[in-house]
């Protein structure tokens, strides 16, 4: 902390209409050493070309959930601070894995450390006032500024009590990511707004027709109601063994079960998409601004692994996969979805130092390489010649990464439990170095009650530790570190990043620069992986979408075609370009549509 001549506690009040950038109401900032206090209303802020406090190398900005404050910087056209300390991130890191009675907000942090705060009722009242907008009286302005100042005072009280428990070198990196997150939230994802409005206006009619179109192959709906007894009859007719609830006798109807079973029985895929579409999706909640950009809070560090947790209803990548067809670059631009290849496998290989696992990753096809290393297929086997074997070994790798047991793996591959046990045993025998490392990590967490990533994101094991979660944490947590670092490097390089998605970044660029920007981003992502993995580099792939084409996820092609076909039938007079060829190939901007009959047999490589 001694490197900073100024330490500023900063808080904005603002509103953020759905899908829009923040509308700033006021700002309060106080400098630690001098005590200087700044209180400014919106009209005064808009007259400034730069922040009224230091943002250079000798200054530190302290905030609680700093992407909100940086988002206000961007909305005002201001430069971002060089250094950020986000007490939200650090409070989450201190308490991650523990049950909190007061939550992770500012009030929760104050209560955790025994500090006084405004009551929750007053806080809600002031937030509602900030969200109201319109003209404010002098009394209302003063009240909002006073409330904003109370948050700044709270920050000044929190810092000294939290500081002894903050790992400062790594805290700077977390603050750096909150700056990147603000840029991502500010940019947003380009959406076909005209088509979205058409879908919204006809959604009720579409749902009824959609049930009739999809359910004719299943016969499990009565009106809009899914009938478990009819579904049980369908499963018997197809010979599909469906998991039951632990209590026994009752079919498990969780979406995670439908998702897993669709991997083994492709016929389940369209039914699962229909259930998600009907039960989970609210088109009115998808956060799209008037400029056609999907913007929402990324909820950084909300997951125990440190990953983002944006609202599934508000984030286009959180809704049903077919709806991603709404993603469409604006005229003259293209977008690219760039993801690390088999990221978690590569992380496990590098961090464990398992030479066979690293060799399998570097082969370009770790699933087939695993099968060869285990002696299950000949050394000259190819993805084409031994497709079935490769798929089983791939499922085994994913099962290990997500802590699945033999029973779950057996359901996933549609094979007896004995076959699943054999695959898991082959994994343990082939990658012995990895398993010793993984077992040691779980043992350490059980003994010392915590694990952490290479950059210090920590999870407490808690009173009732889950060994499967602990075993998976080092892959997921370090995957989150890698994505955060890559987002920092990409945004700092001046690349327009639209969203982070688990192990991928969506970027945007003018068509004439798109290929160059993609290569630049892939190089940055490789460099980020090498920093996290001590020199081991992960490869990446890119799905490229050039205007006027639209984004697509192969898992949702059939549903997209069905829904847009229904939409055109309902209201043909306003028919839009909903059937542009869908880009689903990493190497080609456009390819022919997948035949509907064979679509659900395709899986991600």
C-alpha positions in Angstrom: 0.0 0.0 0.0 3.0 2.3 0.5 3.4 2.7 -3.2 0.3 4.9 -3.4 0.3 8.6 -2.5 -3.5 8.8 -2.8 -6.1 6.2 -1.8 -9.6 7.1 -2.8 -12.8 5.5 -1.5 -15.3 5.9 -4.3 -19.0 5.2 -4.7 -21.6 6.1 -7.4 -25.3 6.0 -7.3 -26.9 5.1 -10.7 -29.7 3.3 -12.4 -29.2 0.7 -15.1 -32.3 0.1 -17.3 -32.5 -3.4 -18.7 -29.7 -3.9 -21.3 -28.6 -0.2 -21.1 -25.4 1.4 -19.8 -25.6 3.0 -16.3 -27.4 6.4 -15.9 -25.3 8.1 -13.2 -27.0 10.0 -10.5 -24.2 11.1 -8.2 -20.7 10.4 -6.9 -19.0 10.6 -3.5 -15.2 10.1 -3.0 -13.0 10.6 0.0 -9.1 10.5 0.0 -7.6 8.5 2.9 -4.6 10.6 3.9 -5.9 14.1 3.3 -9.6 13.5 4.2 -10.6 15.4 1.0 -14.3 14.9 0.3 -16.0 15.1 -3.1 -19.8 15.2 -3.6 -21.1 15.8 -7.1 -24.5 15.4 -8.8 -25.0 14.0 -12.3 -25.0 17.4 -14.2 -21.7 18.3 -12.6 -20.2 14.9 -13.4 -21.2 15.1 -17.1 -19.3 18.4 -17.4 -16.0 16.7 -16.4 -13.7 15.1 -19.0 -11.9 13.1 -16.4 -12.5 11.9 -12.8 -12.2 14.5 -10.0 -9.7 12.1 -8.2 -6.4 10.6 -9.0 -6.4 7.5 -11.3 -2.7 7.3 -12.2 0.0 4.9 -11.0 0.4 6.6 -7.7 -3.3 6.4 -6.9 -5.5 3.5 -5.7 -9.3 3.4 -6.1 -11.1 1.4 -3.4 -14.7 0.3 -4.0 -17.2 -2.4 -3.2 -18.0 -4.3 -6.4 -15.8 -2.1 -8.5 -17.2 -3.0 -11.9 -20.2 -0.8 -11.1 -17.9 2.2 -10.4 -15.8 1.5 -13.5 -19.0 1.1 -15.5 -19.9 4.7 -14.4 -16.5 5.8 -15.6 -17.2 4.3 -19.0 -20.7 5.8 -19.2 -19.2 9.2 -18.4 -16.5 8.8 -21.0 -13.7 8.8 -18.3 -10.5 6.9 -18.3 -10.2 4.0 -15.9 -8.0 4.0 -12.7 -4.7 2.2 -13.0 -5.1 0.3 -9.7 -8.3 -1.0 -8.1 -8.8 -2.7 -4.8 -12.3 -4.3 -4.7 -13.3 -5.1 -1.1 -16.2 -7.2 -2.5 -13.8 -9.6 -4.2 -11.6 -9.8 -1.1 -14.6 -10.4 1.2 -15.8 -13.2 -1.1 -12.3 -14.6 -1.0 -12.1 -14.5 2.8 -15.5 -16.1 3.3 -15.8 -18.3 0.2 -17.4 -21.7 1.1 -18.7 -20.4 4.5 -22.4 -19.9 5.1 -23.2 -16.3 5.6 -26.3 -15.1 7.4 -25.9 -11.5 6.1 -24.9 -12.1 2.4 -22.0 -10.9 0.4 -23.1 -7.3 0.0 -21.6 -4.3 1.7 -24.0 -4.6 4.6 -23.0 -8.3 5.0 -19.3 -7.4 5.0 -19.9 -4.7 7.7 -21.9 -7.1 9.8 -19.3 -9.9 9.5 -16.6 -7.6 10.9 -18.9 -6.1 13.5 -19.1 -2.6 12.0 -22.1 -0.3 12.0 -24.1 0.4 8.8 -27.3 1.9 7.6 -30.3 -0.5 8.0 -31.5 -2.6 5.0 -34.8 -0.7 4.8 -33.1 2.7 4.4 -30.7 1.2 1.8 -33.5 -0.2 -0.3 -35.3 3.2 -0.1 -32.3 5.0 -1.3 -31.6 2.5 -4.1 -35.3 2.8 -5.2 -34.8 6.6 -5.3 -31.7 6.3 -7.5 -33.5 3.9 -9.8 -36.5 6.2 -10.1 -34.9 8.7 -12.4 -36.6 11.9 -13.6 -36.2 15.2 -11.8 -35.0 15.3 -8.2 -35.7 17.9 -5.6 -32.9 19.5 -3.6 -33.9 17.4 -0.6 -33.8 14.2 -2.7 -30.4 15.0 -4.1 -29.0 15.7 -0.7 -30.5 12.4 0.6 -28.9 10.4 -2.2 -25.5 12.1 -1.7 -25.7 11.5 2.0 -26.5 7.8 1.4 -23.7 7.6 -1.1 -21.3 9.2 1.4 -22.4 6.6 4.0 -21.1 3.8 1.7 -17.8 5.7 1.3 -17.6 5.9 5.1 -18.2 2.2 5.3 -15.4 1.5 2.8 -13.0 3.5 4.9 -14.0 1.5 8.0 -13.7 -1.9 6.2 -10.3 -1.4 4.7 -8.3 -1.4 7.9 -10.0 -4.4 9.4 -9.8 -6.4 6.1 -6.3 -5.4 5.1 -4.5 -7.9 7.3 -6.4 -10.7 5.6 -5.9 -9.4 2.0 -3.3 -11.0 -0.2 -2.4 -7.6 -1.9 -0.3 -8.7 -4.9 -3.1 -11.0 -6.0 -5.8 -8.6 -4.9 -4.6 -6.2 -7.6 -5.2 -8.9 -10.2 -8.8 -9.3 -9.0 -9.3 -5.6 -9.1 -7.8 -5.5 -12.6 -10.4 -8.1 -13.6 -13.3 -6.0 -12.3 -12.1 -3.3 -14.7 -12.2 -5.8 -17.6 -15.6 -6.9 -16.4 -16.9 -3.3 -16.6 -15.7 -3.1 -20.2 -17.4 -6.4 -21.1 -20.7 -5.3 -19.4 -20.4 -1.9 -21.2 -19.8 -3.5 -24.7 -22.5 -6.1 -24.5 -23.5 -8.7 -27.2 -25.0 -7.7 -30.5 -28.6 -9.0 -30.8 -31.1 -9.1 -33.7 -33.4 -6.7 -31.9 -36.1 -6.7 -34.6 -36.4 -10.5 -34.5 -36.4 -10.5 -30.7 -39.3 -8.1 -30.6 -41.2 -10.3 -33.1 -40.6 -13.3 -30.9 -41.8 -11.4 -27.8 -45.0 -10.2 -29.4 -46.0 -13.7 -30.6 -44.4 -15.8 -27.8 -47.6 -17.1 -26.2 -48.9 -18.4 -29.6 -45.5 -19.8 -30.4 -45.4 -21.9 -27.2 -48.7 -23.6 -28.0 -47.7 -24.5 -31.5 -44.3 -25.5 -30.3 -45.7 -28.0 -27.9 -47.8 -29.6 -30.7 -44.9 -29.7 -33.1 -42.3 -31.2 -30.8 -44.7 -33.4 -28.6 -46.1 -35.3 -31.6 -43.0 -37.4 -31.4 -43.3 -38.0 -27.6 -47.0 -37.7 -26.5 -46.0 -36.5 -23.0 -47.9 -33.2 -22.8 -51.5 -32.5 -21.9 -52.1 -28.9 -23.0 -49.1 -27.1 -21.5 -48.6 -29.6 -18.7 -45.8 -32.2 -18.8 -47.2 -35.5 -17.6 -44.8 -37.8 -15.8 -47.0 -40.9 -16.3 -47.0 -40.2 -20.1 -43.2 -39.7 -20.1 -42.8 -43.0 -18.2 -44.7 -44.7 -21.0 -42.6 -43.1 -23.6 -39.4 -44.2 -21.9 -40.7 -47.8 -21.7 -41.5 -47.7 -25.4 -38.0 -46.6 -26.3 -36.2 -48.9 -23.8 -34.5 -45.9 -22.1 -33.5 -46.5 -18.4 -34.2 -43.3 -16.6 -32.7 -42.3 -13.2 -35.0 -42.1 -10.2 -34.9 -39.8 -7.2 -32.9 -41.1 -4.2 -36.2 -41.8 -2.4 -36.8 -44.4 -5.2 -39.7 -45.0 -7.6 -40.1 -41.4 -8.9 -38.4 -40.3 -12.1 -35.9 -37.5 -11.7 -37.0 -34.6 -13.9 -34.2 -32.2 -13.1 -32.8 -30.4 -16.2 -29.3 -31.7 -15.3 -30.7 -35.3 -15.7 -32.3 -34.4 -19.1 -29.1 -32.9 -20.2 -27.0 -35.9 -19.2 -29.5 -38.4 -20.7 -29.6 -36.5 -24.0 -25.9 -37.2 -24.4 -26.6 -40.9 -24.4 -30.1 -40.9 -26.0 -30.2 -38.1 -28.7 -34.0 -38.5 -29.0 -34.3 -36.8 -25.6 -32.6 -33.6 -26.9 -35.6 -31.9 -28.5 -37.8 -32.7 -25.5 -35.2 -31.2 -23.1 -35.0 -28.0 -25.2 -38.8 -27.8 -25.2 -38.9 -28.1 -21.4 -36.2 -25.5 -20.9 -37.9 -23.2 -23.4 -41.3 -23.4 -21.7 -40.3 -23.4 -18.0 -37.1 -21.4 -17.8 -37.2 -18.8 -20.5 -38.8 -15.4 -20.1 -38.2 -13.4 -23.3 -39.2 -10.2 -21.5 -36.3 -10.7 -19.0 -33.6 -11.0 -21.6 -31.6 -7.7 -21.0 -31.3 -6.0 -24.4 -31.0 -2.2 -24.7 -32.5 -0.1 -27.4 -29.2 -0.2 -29.2 -29.6 -4.0 -29.7 -26.9 -5.0 -27.1 -27.4 -7.7 -24.5 -25.9 -6.3 -21.3 -26.3 -7.6 -17.8 -24.3 -7.9 -14.6 -21.7 -10.6 -15.0 -21.8 -11.3 -11.2 -18.0 -11.8 -11.1 -16.7 -14.1 -8.3 -20.2 -15.2 -7.3 -19.5 -19.0 -7.8 -17.4 -20.8 -5.3 -14.9 -21.6 -8.1 -14.6 -17.8 -8.7 -16.5 -18.0 -12.0 -19.0 -15.5 -13.1 -22.7 -16.2 -12.4 -24.8 -13.9 -14.6 -28.5 -14.3 -14.5 -29.7 -17.1 -16.8 -32.8 -15.1 -17.7 -30.9 -11.9 -18.6 -27.8 -13.3 -20.3 -28.3 -14.7 -23.8 -25.7 -17.4 -23.1 -27.7 -18.5 -20.0 -31.0 -19.1 -21.8 -32.0 -22.1 -24.0 -29.3 -22.7 -26.5 -31.5 -22.2 -29.6 -32.1 -18.5 -28.6 -28.4 -17.8 -29.3 -29.4 -17.5 -32.9 -30.5 -14.0 -31.9 -26.8 -13.1 -31.7 -25.9 -11.3 -34.9 -23.1 -8.8 -35.7 -24.1 -5.4 -36.9 -23.5 -4.4 -40.5 -19.8 -4.2 -41.4 -18.7 -6.2 -38.4 -18.1 -9.8 -37.4 -17.9 -11.7 -34.1 -15.9 -14.7 -33.0 -16.4 -17.2 -30.1 -12.9 -18.2 -29.1 -12.5 -21.0 -26.6 -9.7 -23.0 -25.2 -9.6 -26.6 -26.4 -10.3 -29.1 -23.7 -9.3 -26.5 -21.1 -10.0 -28.5 -17.9 -8.1 -31.5 -19.2 -5.1 -29.3 -20.1 -5.2 -27.6 -16.6 -5.3 -31.0 -14.9 -2.4 -32.2 -17.0 -0.2 -29.2 -16.4 -0.9 -28.6 -12.7 -0.5 -32.3 -11.8 2.6 -32.6 -14.0 1.4 -35.9 -15.4 3.6 -36.5 -18.5 1.1 -38.9 -20.2 -1.8 -36.5 -19.6 0.3 -33.6 -21.0 1.2 -35.7 -24.0 -2.4 -36.6 -24.6 -3.4 -32.9 -24.5 -0.6 -31.9 -26.9 -1.7 -34.6 -29.4 -4.7 -32.5 -30.3 -7.2 -35.2 -29.4 -6.8 -36.1 -25.7 -9.8 -38.5 -25.8 -8.4 -40.7 -28.5 -4.9 -40.4 -27.1 -6.3 -41.6 -23.7 -7.8 -44.6 -25.5 -4.5 -45.4 -27.2 -2.5 -44.9 -24.0 -4.8 -47.2 -22.1 -4.4 -49.9 -24.8 -8.1 -49.9 -25.7 -7.4 -49.0 -29.4 -4.4 -49.5 -31.7 -1.8 -46.7 -32.0 -2.9 -45.9 -35.5 -6.6 -45.4 -34.5 -8.3 -42.3 -35.7 -11.4 -40.4 -34.7 -13.2 -41.9 -37.7 -12.0 -45.5 -37.4 -12.7 -45.8 -33.6 -15.5 -43.3 -33.1 -17.5 -45.3 -30.5 -14.4 -46.0 -28.4 -13.4 -42.4 -28.5 -16.8 -41.2 -27.3 -16.7 -43.6 -24.3 -13.2 -42.4 -23.3 -14.3 -38.8 -23.8 -17.2 -39.4 -21.5 -14.9 -40.9 -19.0 -12.6 -37.9 -19.0 -15.5 -35.5 -18.5 -16.9 -37.8 -15.7 -13.5 -37.6 -13.9 -13.4 -33.8 -14.3 -16.9 -33.4 -12.9 -16.6 -36.0 -10.2 -19.1 -38.5 -11.6 -19.3 -42.0 -10.2 -19.6 -45.2 -12.2 -23.4 -45.2 -12.2 -23.7 -41.7 -13.6 -21.0 -42.5 -16.3 -22.9 -45.6 -17.2 -26.1 -43.6 -17.8 -24.1 -41.1 -19.9 -22.6 -43.7 -22.2 -25.6 -46.1 -22.2 -23.5 -49.0 -21.0 -23.5 -51.3 -18.0 -22.0 -50.1 -14.8 -19.2 -52.6 -15.2 -18.1 -50.9 -18.4 -18.1 -47.5 -16.6 -16.0 -49.0 -13.8 -13.5 -50.3 -16.3 -13.2 -46.9 -18.0 -12.6 -45.2 -14.6 -10.1 -47.8 -13.6 -8.2 -47.3 -16.9 -8.1 -43.5 -16.2 -6.6 -44.1 -12.8 -4.1 -46.6 -14.1 -3.1 -44.5 -17.1 -2.8 -41.2 -15.3 -1.3 -42.2 -12.0 0.6 -38.9 -11.4 -2.7 -37.0 -11.9 -4.5 -39.1 -9.4 -1.8 -38.9 -6.7 -1.9 -35.1 -7.1 -5.8 -35.0 -7.1 -6.0 -37.3 -4.0 -3.4 -35.1 -2.2 -5.4 -32.0 -2.9 -8.5 -33.5 -1.4 -6.5 -34.8 1.6 -5.0 -31.3 2.1 -8.4 -29.7 2.0 -9.8 -32.1 4.5 -6.9 -31.5 6.9 -6.5 -27.8 6.5 -10.1 -26.8 5.5 -9.1 -24.9 2.4 -7.7 -25.0 -1.2 -6.7 -22.2 -3.4 -5.8 -21.5 -7.1 -2.5 -20.3 -8.4 -3.6 -16.7 -7.9 -5.0 -17.2 -4.5 -8.7 -17.6 -5.0 -9.5 -19.6 -1.9 -12.4 -22.0 -0.9 -13.1 -23.2 2.6 -14.0 -26.9 2.8 -16.6 -26.2 5.5 -18.2 -28.4 8.1 -19.6 -30.9 5.5 -17.0 -31.0 2.8 -17.8 -32.5 -0.6 -14.8 -34.4 -1.9 -16.1 -34.3 -5.5 -16.3 -30.5 -5.4 -12.8 -30.3 -3.8 -11.3 -32.6 -6.4 -12.9 -30.5 -9.2 -12.1 -27.1 -7.7 -8.5 -26.9 -8.9 -9.6 -27.4 -12.5 -12.6 -25.1 -12.3 -11.0 -22.5 -10.1 -7.8 -22.2 -12.2 -9.9 -22.2 -15.4 -11.7 -19.1 -13.9 -8.3 -17.5 -13.2 -7.2 -18.2 -16.8 -10.4 -16.6 -18.2 -10.1 -13.6 -16.0 -6.5 -13.0 -16.9 -7.3 -13.4 -20.6 -10.2 -10.9 -20.3 -7.8 -8.4 -18.7 -5.2 -8.8 -21.4 -7.7 -8.7 -24.2 -9.5 -5.5 -23.1 -6.2 -3.8 -22.2 -5.1 -4.6 -25.8 -8.0 -2.5 -27.1 -10.0 -5.5 -28.4 -13.7 -5.2 -28.1 -14.7 -8.1 -26.0 -18.5 -8.7 -25.7 -18.7 -11.5 -23.1 -16.9 -14.2 -21.2 -18.5 -17.6 -21.4 -17.0 -20.3 -19.1 -13.9 -21.1 -21.1 -14.4 -18.7 -24.0 -14.4 -15.0 -25.0 -16.8 -13.4 -27.5 -15.0 -10.7 -29.4 -16.2 -8.2 -32.1 -14.3 -6.3 -34.8 -14.8 -4.7 -38.2 -14.8 -7.3 -41.0 -11.6 -6.1 -42.5 -9.8 -6.5 -39.1 -11.6 -9.6 -37.8 -9.1 -12.3 -38.8 -6.2 -10.2 -37.4 -8.1 -9.6 -34.1 -9.0 -13.3 -33.8 -5.3 -14.3 -34.1 -4.3 -11.6 -31.6 -7.0 -12.9 -29.2 -5.9 -16.5 -29.6 -2.3 -15.5 -28.9 -3.3 -13.6 -25.8 -5.3 -16.6 -24.5 -2.4 -18.9 -25.1 -0.2 -16.5 -23.2 -2.7 -16.3 -20.3 -2.8 -20.1 -20.1 1.0 -20.2 -20.0 1.1 -17.7 -17.1 -1.5 -19.7 -15.1 0.1 -23.1 -15.9 3.8 -22.2 -15.5 4.6 -22.3 -19.2 2.2 -25.0 -20.5 0.1 -23.5 -23.3 -3.4 -24.4 -24.2 -4.7 -24.2 -27.7 -7.9 -22.4 -28.8 -10.5 -22.6 -31.5 -12.7 -19.9 -33.1 -16.2 -19.9 -34.4 -16.5 -17.0 -36.8 -19.7 -15.2 -37.7 -19.5 -12.4 -40.3 -22.4 -10.1 -41.0 -25.1 -10.9 -42.2 -24.8 -14.4 -40.7 -25.9 -15.1 -37.2 -24.5 -17.2 -34.3 -25.6 -20.7 -33.7 -25.1 -23.5 -31.3 -25.5 -26.9 -32.9 -27.5 -28.2 -30.0 -30.2 -25.7 -30.8 -30.4 -25.7 -34.6 -33.6 -27.8 -34.8 -35.4 -25.8 -32.2 -34.3 -22.5 -33.9 -35.7 -23.7 -37.2 -38.9 -24.9 -35.6 -39.5 -21.6 -33.7 -38.7 -19.3 -36.5 -40.8 -21.4 -38.9 -43.7 -21.1 -36.6 -43.1 -17.3 -36.2 -43.2 -16.9 -40.0 -46.5 -18.9 -40.2 -48.1 -16.7 -37.5 -47.1 -13.4 -38.9 -45.7 -13.7 -42.4 -46.2 -10.1 -43.3 -43.4 -9.0 -41.0 -41.1 -11.9 -41.9 -37.4 -11.0 -41.3 -34.2 -12.7 -42.3 -34.4 -15.5 -39.7 -33.0 -18.2 -41.9 -29.6 -16.8 -42.7 -27.1 -19.7 -42.9 -26.0 -20.5 -39.4 -22.2 -20.4 -38.6 -21.4 -23.5 -36.5 -17.9 -24.3 -37.9 -14.7 -23.0 -36.4 -12.9 -22.8 -39.8 -15.6 -21.6 -42.2 -17.9 -18.5 -41.8 -20.9 -20.4 -43.3 -21.8 -24.0 -43.8 -25.0 -25.7 -44.9 -27.6 -26.4 -42.3 -27.4 -29.7 -40.5 -30.3 -32.0 -41.5 -32.8 -32.0 -38.7 -33.0 -35.8 -38.6 -29.3 -36.2 -37.8 -28.8 -33.0 -35.8 -28.9 -34.4 -32.3 -26.3 -37.0 -33.2 -23.7 -34.3 -33.4 -21.6 -33.5 -30.3 -18.9 -30.9 -29.6 -15.4 -32.2 -30.3 
